[in-house]
């Protein structure tokens, strides 16, 4: 079955590469595509138009890896999938192919395309250019690390030692040098590295001849012209190595090998001479050792016989002592067991008596502590109930007095207004009568005196009313202060209780964060959404605390002034357009609460709130709630 990537009319998407790779692998495994051409040569079934058709196993593996992992936009996704399937087939199904080793011969003998007189940079070094870089905030360029490129090349079979990115005063230069092993396999890997890029049209010739827009990496093996080039990689090549031909390297290696063989021959001759001398000495030493060993054997035999006699005598003596010791030990053990039994019995009796005494003392102490704690709790509960009831009665009485004072103030205000009206009328009458004094009428003079006297009386009454009014206003303020203090004491007491009922504390002006989080979840993932929502809430909380921001306007409602949110406020309109209606309503609600409860300070305040009816709880409701909590607590203490 003939198959070619270039003959396909349609291409696949990047997401379908894995699926198409499995399909191509099954075709290779079933024998639909021919890969092996002979015992040691192979061909690429997906590149029939390539000039080179016969590959060794390692060369075909490098070719397939290079095409499959290519980053060039010229490569179709179908080509990459087919070559990745070929890599998988070579590694899994043709892994036992005998690959000829080139470790012992230079590359120019195994690869006819390499001229032995070509000048290479020694040690073998590859040049990689057009590495993507990006500019950071400080103006420096950064790019891909050398270790990542090294791992990629090793996975493709090039086996570099290291990859060194080149840097200059601007940062990453987009160029790197690839170092290979200093042997013939290293040259083989370097040339395979160069051929892979040439097959992908990203070699040295493509880099210097193509003047258009370039994409992907371009690479080649460094030679004499690169060594002499006035560029950043030319400078590094001159520092790192020298220029040599393969013939020069072979001659140099031959000289080293000849010198090594000569040195090893001399060393072997010296070693053989020393070995003969050592053999003679060894024979002499062996004869002397044999005589000494015979004498030693006689001495050891005599020693062993004497030791056996001594050991036999000692063994008999020890056996007698051991027998006597065992008898005494049995007697002591019997006496010891009797004493132990008596001791255990006495300890049991003592422990039983002691445990009974401790248990009785603990019960007495526990009962006493329980009685004391119950008495204290009952006294505290009675005091708390009395204080709560007194507080409720005092607040009720103060509220009634406050209402009476308000009514009285209203009446006195009406009286004051009537007196001021009468005073104005009297002053008008006096002014008229003064103009009539020229007539010298005694009756008119009497009226003037009477009116002046009435005027003085009315003014005195007005002053008395003003003084009384000021006194009542001061008392009203004191009553209001006491009422606020009572509310604050109630709030402080409820703060210490964990309540989930209808009467709870509410922080007026607190911003609801849920609409912000919902808006961010539509744009970011869970973690980023929480972080962004937190930042936005913090920003708008600062806006709410700003006293200079006052997005309100005053309107008349049923003859009274009322502040409402302006429709043309830029911040609120921007929030609505950006995050939606939910976040806008949350900010407006917090603004209205702050403007109602703390417009001057612009900070959060806690108030007692009736959540069932959605309003501020009365003082009576708070006291009743606190009293119920005390009763619940009292029942719990009684149960414990």
C-alpha positions in Angstrom: 0.0 0.0 0.0 1.6 3.3 -1.1 1.3 6.1 1.3 2.8 9.6 1.4 2.3 12.6 3.6 2.8 15.1 0.7 0.0 13.4 -1.3 -2.7 14.0 1.2 -5.2 16.7 0.1 -6.4 17.4 3.6 -4.6 17.8 6.9 -5.5 16.9 10.5 -5.7 19.3 13.5 -3.1 19.3 16.3 -5.6 17.7 18.6 -6.0 14.7 16.3 -2.2 13.8 16.1 -2.4 11.2 18.9 -5.3 9.4 17.3 -3.8 9.4 13.8 -0.5 8.2 15.3 -2.1 5.1 16.8 -3.8 4.4 13.4 -0.5 4.7 11.5 1.3 2.5 14.1 -1.3 -0.3 13.6 -0.7 -0.1 9.8 3.0 -0.5 10.4 2.5 -3.3 12.8 0.2 -5.2 10.4 2.8 -4.9 7.6 0.8 -2.5 5.5 3.9 -0.3 5.2 7.3 -1.6 4.3 10.1 -0.4 6.5 12.9 -2.9 6.2 14.6 -3.2 2.8 17.4 -5.7 3.8 19.0 -7.2 6.9 20.5 -3.9 8.1 18.9 -1.2 5.9 15.6 0.5 6.3 13.5 3.1 4.4 10.9 5.7 5.4 7.5 4.8 3.9 6.2 8.4 4.4 9.0 10.2 2.5 9.2 8.4 -0.9 10.4 11.6 -2.7 13.4 12.1 -0.5 16.8 11.7 -2.3 18.1 9.4 0.4 16.0 6.2 0.7 18.3 3.7 2.5 18.9 4.3 6.3 20.6 2.4 9.1 18.4 1.7 12.1 19.8 4.6 14.1 19.7 7.0 11.2 16.0 6.2 10.5 15.2 6.6 14.2 16.9 10.1 14.2 15.1 11.1 11.0 11.6 10.0 12.3 12.2 11.7 15.7 13.4 14.9 14.0 10.3 15.2 11.8 7.8 14.0 14.5 9.1 16.5 17.1 9.7 19.4 14.6 8.4 22.8 15.6 8.4 24.2 12.0 5.1 25.5 10.7 6.0 24.0 7.3 5.4 20.5 8.7 1.9 19.2 8.5 0.3 17.6 11.5 -0.3 14.4 9.4 3.5 14.2 8.7 4.3 14.5 12.4 1.7 11.9 13.4 3.1 9.4 10.8 6.7 9.9 11.8 5.9 9.6 15.5 4.1 6.3 14.7 7.3 5.2 12.9 9.4 6.1 16.0 7.1 4.0 18.2 7.3 1.1 15.7 11.1 1.2 15.6 11.5 1.3 19.4 8.8 -1.3 20.2 8.9 -3.8 17.3 12.4 -3.4 15.8 14.5 -2.8 18.9 16.5 -6.1 18.5 18.0 -4.9 15.2 21.8 -5.1 15.3 23.0 -1.6 14.8 26.6 -1.4 13.6 28.9 0.4 16.0 31.1 3.3 14.8 32.9 3.7 18.1 36.2 2.5 16.7 36.3 4.3 13.3 35.9 7.9 12.4 32.9 9.4 10.8 34.5 10.1 7.4 34.9 6.4 6.8 31.3 5.5 7.5 29.7 8.6 5.9 30.9 9.3 2.4 29.3 12.8 2.4 32.0 14.0 4.9 35.4 15.0 3.4 38.3 14.1 5.6 39.9 17.4 4.8 37.0 19.4 6.1 38.0 21.6 9.0 35.8 21.1 12.1 36.0 22.9 15.5 37.6 20.4 17.9 36.0 19.3 20.3 32.9 18.8 18.2 30.4 21.6 18.7 27.0 22.4 17.2 25.6 25.8 16.6 21.8 26.5 17.3 20.3 29.8 16.2 16.9 31.5 16.1 16.0 30.4 19.7 12.8 32.2 20.7 13.4 35.0 23.2 11.2 37.5 25.0 11.9 40.9 26.6 11.3 41.3 30.3 10.2 44.5 32.1 13.8 45.6 32.7 14.6 45.4 29.0 16.7 42.2 29.1 15.9 39.2 26.8 15.3 35.7 28.2 14.9 32.5 26.3 14.9 28.7 26.6 17.3 27.1 29.1 20.2 24.9 27.9 19.2 21.9 30.0 15.8 21.7 28.3 17.4 21.7 24.8 20.0 19.2 26.0 17.2 16.8 27.2 15.3 17.2 23.9 18.4 16.4 21.9 19.2 13.4 24.1 15.6 12.1 23.6 16.2 12.4 19.8 19.4 10.3 20.0 22.1 13.0 19.5 23.5 12.5 23.0 25.1 16.0 23.6 27.2 16.6 26.7 25.8 20.0 27.4 24.0 23.0 25.7 25.4 26.5 26.5 23.1 29.4 25.7 25.1 32.5 24.7 24.4 35.8 26.6 25.4 39.4 25.9 24.8 42.7 27.5 21.1 42.6 26.2 20.5 39.1 27.8 19.8 35.9 25.8 21.2 36.2 22.3 19.0 33.6 20.8 22.0 31.4 20.1 23.4 28.3 21.8 26.4 26.0 21.4 25.9 22.2 21.7 29.0 20.2 23.0 29.4 16.5 21.9 31.7 13.8 23.3 35.4 14.1 22.2 35.5 10.9 20.2 34.3 9.4 16.9 30.8 8.5 18.2 30.6 12.2 19.3 31.3 13.3 15.7 28.7 10.7 14.5 26.1 12.2 16.8 27.1 15.8 15.7 26.7 15.0 12.0 23.4 13.2 12.7 22.3 16.3 14.6 23.3 18.4 11.5 21.6 16.1 9.0 18.3 16.1 11.0 18.1 19.9 10.7 19.1 19.8 7.0 16.3 17.3 6.3 13.9 19.7 8.0 15.3 22.5 5.8 16.6 24.2 8.9 20.4 23.7 8.3 23.2 26.2 7.8 22.6 26.8 4.1 18.9 27.4 4.8 19.8 29.9 7.5 22.2 32.0 5.4 20.4 31.7 2.0 16.8 32.3 3.1 16.3 36.0 3.7 12.6 35.9 4.5 10.9 35.4 7.9 12.3 32.4 9.7 10.6 30.2 12.2 11.9 27.3 14.3 15.5 26.4 15.3 18.3 26.3 12.7 21.4 24.2 13.6 24.7 22.8 12.1 28.1 21.5 13.1 30.7 24.3 13.7 33.5 24.4 11.0 36.3 26.7 10.2 34.2 29.5 8.7 32.1 29.6 11.9 35.3 29.6 14.0 36.6 32.7 12.1 33.2 34.5 12.0 32.9 37.9 13.8 29.9 37.0 15.9 29.0 36.0 19.4 29.2 32.2 18.6 32.5 32.8 16.7 34.1 34.4 19.8 32.9 31.5 22.0 34.2 28.9 19.5 37.6 30.5 19.5 37.7 30.3 23.3 36.4 26.8 23.5 38.4 24.9 20.9 40.6 24.8 17.8 40.1 24.0 14.1 41.3 20.6 12.9 40.6 18.3 9.9 39.5 14.7 10.4 42.8 13.6 8.8 44.8 15.6 11.4 42.8 14.1 14.2 43.4 10.6 12.9 47.1 11.2 12.6 47.2 12.7 16.0 45.3 9.8 17.4 47.6 7.4 15.6 50.6 9.1 17.1 49.1 8.8 20.5 48.3 5.2 20.0 51.9 4.4 18.7 53.4 6.2 21.7 51.0 4.4 24.0 51.9 1.0 22.5 55.6 1.7 22.8 55.3 2.7 26.4 53.1 -0.3 27.2 55.7 -2.6 25.5 58.5 -1.2 27.7 56.4 -1.5 30.8 55.5 -5.1 29.9 59.2 -6.0 29.5 60.1 -4.5 32.8 57.2 -6.2 34.4 58.3 -9.6 33.0 61.8 -9.2 34.3 60.4 -8.3 37.8 58.0 -11.2 37.5 60.9 -13.7 37.0 62.8 -12.3 40.0 59.7 -12.5 42.1 59.1 -16.2 41.0 62.6 -17.1 42.1 62.2 -15.4 45.5 58.7 -17.0 45.8 60.2 -20.5 45.4 62.9 -19.9 48.0 60.3 -18.4 50.4 58.0 -21.4 49.8 60.7 -23.9 50.8 61.5 -22.0 53.9 57.8 -21.8 54.7 57.4 -25.5 54.4 60.1 -26.2 57.0 58.6 -23.6 59.3 55.1 -25.1 58.9 56.4 -28.6 59.8 57.9 -27.3 63.1 54.7 -25.3 63.7 52.6 -28.4 63.3 54.7 -30.3 65.9 54.4 -27.5 68.4 50.6 -27.1 67.9 50.1 -30.9 68.4 52.0 -30.8 71.7 50.2 -27.7 72.8 46.8 -29.3 72.0 47.5 -32.4 74.0 48.5 -30.3 77.0 45.4 -28.1 76.7 43.1 -31.1 76.5 44.5 -32.4 79.8 44.1 -29.0 81.5 40.5 -28.6 80.1 39.5 -32.1 81.3 40.7 -31.4 84.9 39.0 -28.0 84.9 35.8 -29.4 83.5 35.6 -31.9 86.4 36.2 -29.2 89.0 33.7 -26.9 87.5 31.0 -29.7 87.4 31.4 -30.2 91.1 31.1 -26.5 91.9 28.1 -26.2 89.5 26.2 -29.0 91.3 26.7 -27.5 94.7 25.6 -24.1 93.4 22.4 -25.5 91.9 21.4 -27.0 95.2 21.9 -23.7 97.0 20.1 -21.9 94.2 17.0 -24.1 94.6 16.8 -23.5 98.3 17.0 -19.7 97.8 14.4 -19.8 95.1 11.9 -21.6 97.4 12.5 -19.1 100.2 12.2 -16.2 97.7 8.9 -17.5 96.3 7.4 -17.7 99.8 8.4 -14.2 100.6 7.1 -12.9 97.3 3.7 -14.5 97.9 3.5 -12.9 101.3 4.5 -9.5 99.9 1.9 -9.7 97.1 -0.8 -10.5 99.6 0.1 -7.6 101.9 0.3 -5.2 98.9 -3.1 -6.2 97.7 -4.6 -5.6 101.2 -2.8 -2.2 101.4 -3.8 -1.2 97.9 -7.4 -2.1 98.5 -7.6 0.0 101.6 -5.8 2.9 100.0 -8.0 2.9 96.9 -11.2 2.8 99.1 -9.9 5.8 101.1 -9.0 7.8 97.9 -12.3 7.0 96.2 -14.2 8.2 99.3 -12.2 11.4 99.5 -12.6 12.1 95.8 -16.4 11.6 96.0 -16.6 14.0 98.9 -14.5 16.6 97.2 -16.4 16.3 93.9 -19.8 16.7 95.6 -18.5 19.7 97.5 -17.2 21.4 94.3 -20.4 20.6 92.5 -22.5 22.1 95.2 -20.3 25.2 95.3 -20.4 25.6 91.5 -24.2 25.1 91.4 -24.7 27.7 94.2 -22.4 30.2 92.4 -24.2 29.6 89.1 -27.6 30.1 90.7 -26.4 33.3 92.4 -24.9 34.6 89.2 -28.1 33.7 87.3 -30.3 35.5 89.8 -28.1 38.6 89.6 -28.1 38.5 85.8 -31.9 38.1 85.7 -32.3 41.0 88.2 -29.9 43.2 86.2 -31.6 42.3 82.9 -35.1 43.0 84.3 -33.8 46.3 85.9 -32.2 47.3 82.6 -35.5 46.6 80.8 -37.6 48.5 83.3 -35.1 51.4 83.4 -35.1 51.6 79.6 -39.0 51.4 79.5 -39.2 54.2 82.1 -36.7 56.3 80.3 -38.4 55.8 77.0 -41.8 56.9 78.6 -40.1 59.9 80.2 -38.5 60.8 76.9 -41.8 60.7 75.1 -43.4 62.9 77.8 -40.5 65.3 77.6 -40.9 65.5 73.8 -44.7 66.2 74.2 -43.9 68.8 76.8 -41.2 70.4 74.6 -43.7 70.6 71.7 -46.3 72.3 74.0 -43.6 74.8 75.3 -42.5 75.4 71.7 -46.1 76.4 70.8 -46.3 78.6 73.9 -43.0 80.2 73.0 -44.3 80.9 69.5 -47.5 82.5 70.9 -45.5 84.6 73.3 -43.2 85.8 70.6 -46.2 86.7 68.5 -47.8 88.6 71.4 -44.5 90.4 72.0 -44.3 91.5 68.4 -47.9 92.7 68.5 -47.1 94.7 71.8 -44.0 96.2 70.2 -46.0 97.2 67.2 -48.7 98.8 69.4 -46.0 100.7 71.4 -44.4 102.0 68.3 -47.8 103.3 67.1 -48.6 104.9 70.5 -45.1 106.6 70.6 -46.0 108.3 67.4 -49.2 109.6 69.0 -47.5 111.2 72.1 -47.5 114.6 70.6 -51.2 114.9 71.4 -50.4 114.8 75.1 -53.3 112.6 75.7 -53.2 111.1 79.2 -55.2 108.1 78.2 -52.7 107.2 75.5 -49.8 107.5 78.0 -51.5 105.2 80.4 -52.0 102.6 77.6 -48.3 102.9 76.7 -47.3 102.2 80.3 -49.7 99.3 80.5 -48.4 97.8 77.2 -44.7 98.2 78.3 -45.5 96.4 81.5 -47.2 93.6 79.6 -44.3 93.5 77.2 -41.8 93.1 80.0 -43.9 90.3 81.6 -44.1 88.5 78.2 -40.3 88.8 77.7 -39.7 87.4 81.1 -42.0 84.5 80.5 -40.2 83.9 77.1 -36.8 83.8 78.9 -38.2 81.4 81.4 -39.5 79.2 78.6 -36.1 79.3 76.9 -34.3 78.3 80.0 -36.8 75.4 80.6 -36.5 74.4 77.0 -32.7 74.3 77.2 -32.9 72.2 80.4 -35.3 69.7 78.7 -33.0 69.5 75.6 -30.0 68.7 77.8 -32.0 66.0 79.6 -33.2 64.6 76.3 -29.6 64.4 75.1 -28.5 62.7 78.3 -31.4 60.2 77.9 -30.4 59.6 74.3 -26.8 59.0 75.4 -27.9 56.6 78.1 -30.1 54.8 75.5 -27.2 54.5 73.1 -24.9 53.3 75.9 -27.5 50.7 76.8 -27.7 49.6 73.1 -23.9 49.4 72.9 -23.8 47.3 76.1 -26.4 45.0 74.7 -24.4 44.7 71.4 -21.2 43.9 73.4 -23.0 41.3 75.4 -24.5 39.6 72.3 -21.1 39.6 70.6 -19.9 37.0 73.1 -22.9 34.7 72.4 -23.1 32.4 69.3 -26.6 33.0 68.0 -28.3 31.7 64.9 -31.8 33.0 65.6 -33.8 36.0 64.2 -32.1 38.5 66.5 -28.4 38.8 65.6 -25.7 41.4 65.1 -25.3 43.0 61.6 -22.3 45.0 60.4 -23.8 48.0 58.7 -21.9 49.0 55.6 -20.1 45.6 55.2 -19.6 44.7 51.5 -21.1 41.4 50.2 -18.2 39.5 48.4 -20.4 36.8 46.8 -21.4 38.9 43.6 -17.7 39.7 43.0 -16.7 36.0 43.3 -19.4 34.9 40.9 -18.3 37.5 38.4 -14.7 36.5 38.6 -15.5 32.7 38.2 -17.0 33.5 34.8 -13.5 34.8 33.7 -10.9 32.8 35.6 -10.4 29.5 37.2 -11.3 28.8 40.9 -8.0 29.8 42.5 -7.4 32.9 40.3 -11.1 33.9 40.7 -10.8 34.0 44.5 -7.7 36.1 44.4 -9.1 38.6 41.9 -12.4 38.9 43.8 -10.5 39.5 47.0 -8.5 42.3 45.4 -11.6 44.0 43.9 -13.4 43.8 47.3 -10.5 45.4 49.1 -10.5 48.2 46.5 -14.2 48.9 46.9 -14.0 48.8 50.7 -11.4 51.6 50.4 -13.8 53.5 48.2 -16.6 53.1 50.8 -14.3 54.5 53.5 -13.4 57.6 51.5 -15.4 60.6 52.9 -14.6 62.6 49.7 -16.6 60.2 47.6 -20.3 61.1 48.1 -22.4 59.7 45.2 -25.7 61.0 46.6 -28.3 63.6 45.6 -31.1 65.1 47.7 -34.8 64.8 46.6 -38.1 65.8 48.3 -40.3 62.9 49.2 -43.7 63.8 50.8 -42.3 67.1 51.9 -39.1 65.7 53.4 -35.5 65.6 52.1 -34.1 62.1 51.2 -30.7 61.2 49.9 -30.5 58.7 47.0 -27.7 57.3 44.7 -26.8 59.5 41.7 -27.3 57.8 38.3 -24.4 59.5 36.8 -21.6 58.4 39.2 -18.6 57.2 37.1 -17.3 54.7 39.6 -20.7 52.9 40.1 -21.5 53.0 36.4 -18.1 51.5 35.6 -18.6 48.8 38.2 -22.1 47.9 36.7 -20.7 47.7 33.2 -17.6 45.7 34.2 -19.0 43.2 36.8 -22.7 43.3 36.4 -25.8 44.2 38.4 -25.0 41.9 41.4 -21.7 43.7 42.4 -23.4 47.1 41.7 -26.3 46.4 44.1 -23.9 45.1 46.8 -21.9 48.3 46.7 -25.1 50.5 46.7 -26.5 48.6 49.7 -23.3 49.1 51.6 -23.2 52.8 50.7 -26.8 53.4 51.9 -26.1 51.5 55.2 -23.0 53.6 55.9 -24.8 56.8 55.0 -27.7 56.0 57.3 -25.7 54.8 60.4 -22.3 56.4 60.2 -22.1 59.1 57.4 -19.3 61.2 59.0 -16.9 58.4 60.1 -17.4 56.1 57.1 -16.5 53.0 59.1 -18.4 49.8 59.8 -20.7 49.7 62.9 -22.5 46.7 64.5 -26.2 47.0 65.3 -28.8 44.7 66.6 -30.9 43.4 63.7 -34.2 41.6 63.4 -33.5 39.3 60.4 -37.0 37.9 60.3 -38.6 41.4 59.7 -35.5 42.9 58.0 -35.2 45.9 60.3 -33.2 47.2 63.3 -34.2 45.4 66.4 -35.7 47.4 69.3 -34.1 47.6 72.7 -36.9 45.5 74.2 -36.3 42.7 71.6 -32.6 42.7 72.4 -33.3 42.4 76.2 -35.8 39.6 75.6 -33.3 37.8 73.4 -30.5 38.2 76.1 -32.9 37.0 78.8 -33.8 33.9 76.8 -30.1 33.1 76.2 -29.4 33.3 80.0 -32.3 30.9 80.6 -30.9 28.4 78.0 -27.4 28.7 79.6 -28.9 28.2 83.0 -30.6 25.0 81.9 -27.4 23.7 80.4 -25.5 24.3 83.6 -28.2 22.6 85.5 -27.9 19.6 83.3 -24.1 19.4 83.7 
